[in-house]
Amino acid sequence: MIKKLLLASFVATLLTACAELQQVISTMETDAPLTENEIAQGLKEALRVGSDSAASRLAMTNGYFKDEMVKILLPPEADVIVKNANKIPGGQKLIDDVVLGINRAAEDAAKEAGPVFYKAITAMTITDALNILKGGDNAATDYFKSKTYQSLFDLYSPKIKASIDKDLVAGYSAGNTWDSMTSNYNKVATSFVGELANLKPVDVELETYLTQKALDGLFLKLAGEEEKIRTDPMARVTDLLKRVFG
């Protein structure tokens, strides 16, 4: 009986010691310096989390249209046209339809941004990761922009073009409505009277401008996700992110 009690006591002590040892090992592992490979994996994880969140939010219905920070409007050069649209029968509705269609096209394009981001994440080197970790607050976003901008432009541009080419009413699309409005305005702006009034012609390639604004919104949202991961512990949703950014 005494031997059994001694054996049970020994086993209990041994198990307690093992548990304490495991806890010490876990603490040592947590406190151990990060390897370059762990940093690279952590940064890739951060970019994956951030890009998923940014793109998915914009891809929702009204992701662009109802967010004043990223809503795509007509170029500032067209302000004089927009402000006077209500003087033309149905003019304001045409402007509203153009803006809605453009933002819907951007929301649609955002649904396909994921694979472009993933390709950049996969291609990230350890040197890239270290530079991002030691870089400024938007270092990860800047990395993404340098690696994905042209691919994203090529993704967004045809969707924006399709939107502005789509008939709105009576055979008129956003594109030809824009061309008509700017053409008529430019005739006035370049006339003798227009020059006296110091009017400036509107010379903007609509598709390019709108695509650039759509991407500005995407990278703005991505920068916001990066800031959260860098500064908000609650945004670090995995142990590796907590270690890298903690």
N, C-alpha and C positions, 0 to 999 in steps of 0.2 A: 504494500500500500504506500509506504513512504517512498519507495523507488518510483512508483507511478506518479506520485505528487511531485517528486524532484524532476522527473522527466517532463511532466506537463509544464512545470515552472520554467524549465530550460527552454522548451519549445516556444513558450510564450515570450520569454526574454529574447530568444533568437528572432522570432517574427517581428517583435517591436524594434529590435536593432536593425533588421533588414528594411523595415518601413522607414526608419529614421535615416538609414543610409541612402535609400532611394530618394528621400526628400532632399538630402544634402546634394546628391548627384544632380537631381533636377534643378536645384538652385544654382549649382555650379554651371550647368549647361545653359541656364537662362542668362547668367551673368557673364558667360564666356564671350570673348570678343567675337563679333560677327566675321565670318569669312567673306572673301570677295564674292564667292559663289552665292552665299546666302543673301548678300546685298543685292546682287543681280536678280535673284529669284524674287526678293521682296519688292524691288522696283517694278518688275514685270507684273507682279500681282497687283500692285498699286495702280499701274496703268490699266490693267484689265478691269479692275473694279471701277476706276474713275471713268474710263471710256464707255463701259457698259451703262453706267448711270447717266452720263451726259447724253449719249445718243438715244437711250430709251425714253428719256424725258422729252426730248425734242420730237421724237417719232410719234408721240401721242397726239391725238386730235387736239388742236389748239396749242400744241407744244411750242410752236413759234408764234402763232397768231394772237394768243391771249397773254403772252409774256412780253411786257413792254420793254424788257431789257434786250430782247432778241427779235422782236417783231420786225419783219422786213417791209419797209416803206419805199415809195418811189424816191428817186434821187432828189437831193435838196435843190438841184437845178430846176426841178419841175414844180417847185413850191408855188410859183406864180400861176401855173396851170391848175394845180390842185385847188388853190384858194379861190379860183374863179370858175371851178367846174360847175357850181350850182347855177351859174348864169346860162349854162347850156342845157337844153331839155334832156333829161336823163344823164347828164354829165356826171353828177355825184355818184349815181349808182354804178356807172361804168368804172369810175375810180375805185369804188369800194369792192367791186367784183374783181378788178385787177389785183388789188392788194390781197384779197382773200385767196385767190387762185395761186398767187406766188407763194404765199405762206403754206398752203396745202401741199404744193410741190416740194417745198423744203422739208416738210414733215415726212413726206413719202420717201425722200432721199435719205433721211436720217435713219430709216429702218435698215438700210443696206450699208451703213458706215462701219458696222462691227468688223467684218472681214478685213477691211482696209487697216483698221487699227491693230487687229491681231497680227497682221503681217509685219507691221512695224515692231510690235512687241517681240515676236519671234526672232527678228533680226537684231535685237538689242545685244550689244556686247557687254562684257564686264566693265570695260572702260566707259562705255556710255552710262552704265548704271552708277558708277562712282562719280562721274561728272554731274549726273542728275542729283545724287544725294548731297553733294557738296555745293551744288549750284544755288541759284536764287529761288524765290518762292514759286516761280512759274517754270522752273527748269524742265520738268517732265512735259508740260504743255508745249514748251518751245521745241523739245525733242520731237514730239508728235507732229508739230507743225512742219518741221524741217523734213520729216520722213513721209508724211502723208498728204501734204497740201495738194499737190498736183493730182494725185489719185482721187482725192475727194472732190476736187474741182471737176474732174472728168466724170465723176459719179453724179454730182449735183447738176451740172450744166445742162445735160439733155432733158432732165426733168423740169428744170426751170424753163427751158426753151419750149417744151411741150405745153407747159402751163400758159405761157404768154402767147403761144400760137393757137391755143384752143379758142374756138368761137364762143363768144359771150352772148351776143345778140345780133341778129340780122347779118350774119357773116363777118362781124367785126370781132377780132381777138384783142387781147391786151397789147400784143405787139403792134398790130396795125393801128390800134387806137392811139398808142403812144406815138407812133410815127406820124400819125395825122395831127395829133395835138402839137407835137414839137415842130413839125414842119410849118404849120400855120403860125405858131408863135415865132419861130425863127424868121419868117418872112417879115413880121412886124419888127422884130428886134434888129434886123439888119437893114431896115428901111431908114430913110432920112429922119423920120419922126422917132423911130426907135433909138437911133444913135443919139439924137438930141436928148432923149429920156434916159440915156445911159443903160439901155437894156442889153443884157448879154445873151447870146444864143445858147440854147441848150444842146450840148454836144456830148451825149453819154451813150455808150453801147449798152443797152438795157440788160441784155442777158448776162453779160460779164459782170456788170455792177451788182445785179441781184444775186448772182452766184457767190460773189465775194462777200456780200452782206450775210448770206446764209451761213457761210463758213466762219465768218466773224462770230456769229452767234454760237456755233458749235464749239469753237475754241474758247469762247468766253465761259460757257458752261463747263467745259473740261477744266479750265483754270480754277473754277469754283470747287470742283470735286477734288482737285489736287490740294487746294488750300485746306479743305476739311480734313484730308488724310494727314497733312503735315501738322495741323494745329489742334484737331479735335480727336481725343482718344477714342470717343465713341464711334468714329468713322473707320477706325482700324479694326476691321471685322475678322481678321485672322491673327494667330499668334505671331506669324512671321512679320506681318505689318506692324504689330505692336513692338516687336524687337527692333526692326529697322528704323521706325520713325519715333520710337519711344525715347 
